[in-house]
Amino acid sequence: MREPSIIQKAILSEKAYKLMEKGAYIFLVTQEATKEKIAKSVAGQFSVKVKKVNIVKTASKRKRIGRTRKSTLVGGGKKAIVWLEPGQTIAMLSPKSKEKSKSKKKEKEAEKVQAEGKEL
């Protein structure tokens, strides 16, 4: 039987992107996850060395929904802030640098100009 994944999803927000520049990544994890299990899971999935793991538990909030305005619990969960060893990144989650995207745009524009020149 396959073991359920500890990491549910990566959190990609402005705050998370700022932390990524410092070498930290934020993941939503299962309630049963411990720091050791999270570190092993991240190291195994992304082939990186984990320096440390911080855990933040967020409480659910009551929200009134529907036509009858019944209240229900929304949100909540457990987040893990995973710090990697210096010089290591998770390429799949890292933000694209502005320089790379600008250079790619320039290359595409140059290709279009060359293609238009050949057609004439």
C-alpha distance (Angstrom), angle and dihedral (degrees) to the residues before:
residue distance angle dihedral
M1 . . .
R2 3.78 . .
E3 3.79 118.2 .
P4 3.83 114.4 -122.4
S5 3.78 115.7 -109.6
I6 3.79 116.9 -99.7
I7 3.80 93.5 -153.8
Q8 3.80 110.5 67.4
K9 3.81 99.5 179.5
A10 3.78 143.8 -32.0
I11 3.78 118.2 -102.7
L12 3.80 111.5 -130.6
S13 3.79 112.2 -171.5
E14 3.80 136.2 130.1
K15 3.78 90.9 -91.5
A16 3.80 90.8 48.0
Y17 3.82 91.7 51.4
K18 3.81 90.7 51.8
L19 3.81 89.6 51.5
M20 3.82 90.5 48.1
E21 3.80 88.8 61.9
K22 3.82 87.3 58.1
G23 3.82 92.8 47.4
A24 3.82 100.9 -97.9
Y25 3.81 127.2 122.0
I26 3.82 127.2 -166.3
F27 3.81 122.6 -141.1
L28 3.80 133.9 178.5
V29 3.81 105.7 -128.3
T30 3.80 137.8 -175.2
Q31 3.81 119.5 -87.2
E32 3.83 92.2 -114.1
A33 3.82 94.1 54.6
T34 3.80 118.6 117.9
K35 3.80 128.1 -160.9
E36 3.81 91.7 -104.0
K37 3.82 93.6 49.5
I38 3.81 91.5 47.4
A39 3.82 91.9 49.9
K40 3.82 92.0 49.9
S41 3.80 92.2 46.1
V42 3.82 94.4 50.3
A43 3.81 91.9 44.4
G44 3.80 90.9 50.0
Q45 3.80 98.0 44.0
F46 3.81 99.1 43.1
S47 3.86 102.1 25.3
V48 3.81 95.0 -124.6
K49 3.81 135.9 127.2
V50 3.81 114.5 -110.4
K51 3.81 117.4 -142.7
K52 3.82 98.8 -172.6
V53 3.81 142.9 -24.5
N54 3.80 128.2 -137.7
I55 3.82 121.2 -167.2
V56 3.81 127.2 -150.9
K57 3.80 122.6 -172.0
T58 3.80 116.4 -157.5
A59 3.79 121.4 -160.8
S60 3.81 122.6 -128.8
K61 3.78 118.5 -110.4
R62 3.78 129.5 -138.6
K63 3.78 113.5 -115.4
R64 3.79 129.0 -177.8
I65 3.80 111.6 -132.8
G66 3.77 141.1 170.6
R67 3.76 135.4 25.0
T68 3.80 92.8 -60.8
R69 3.82 90.9 46.1
K70 3.79 94.2 -127.1
S71 3.76 114.1 178.4
T72 3.77 121.8 -122.7
L73 3.79 137.4 169.6
V74 3.81 115.5 -99.7
G75 3.79 131.6 -174.6
G76 3.72 126.4 -7.4
G77 3.76 126.6 132.6
K78 3.75 144.6 133.2
K79 3.79 123.5 -72.1
A80 3.78 126.6 -166.1
I81 3.79 122.4 -154.8
V82 3.80 105.1 -155.5
W83 3.82 117.8 -161.9
L84 3.81 115.5 -157.4
E85 3.80 128.3 -152.5
P86 3.84 113.5 -90.3
G87 3.80 113.3 -79.9
Q88 3.81 95.1 22.6
T89 3.80 124.6 111.8
I90 3.77 138.9 170.5
A91 3.80 101.5 -120.7
M92 3.80 94.4 -162.1
L93 3.82 92.2 58.2
S94 3.80 101.9 32.0
P95 3.79 116.1 108.0
K96 3.78 116.3 -110.0
S97 3.76 111.3 -107.3
K98 3.79 117.3 -116.7
E99 3.80 92.0 -127.5
K100 3.80 92.7 58.1
S101 3.79 93.7 47.9
K102 3.82 91.6 48.1
S103 3.81 92.4 49.8
K104 3.82 91.0 49.1
K105 3.82 90.4 51.2
K106 3.80 90.6 50.8
E107 3.81 90.9 49.8
K108 3.82 91.7 50.8
E109 3.81 91.4 48.6
A110 3.81 90.6 49.7
E111 3.81 90.6 50.7
K112 3.82 90.8 50.9
V113 3.80 91.6 50.6
Q114 3.81 91.2 49.3
A115 3.81 91.5 47.8
E116 3.81 91.6 49.9
G117 3.81 90.7 48.2
K118 3.82 91.2 53.7
E119 3.81 92.5 49.5
L120 3.81 93.0 55.1
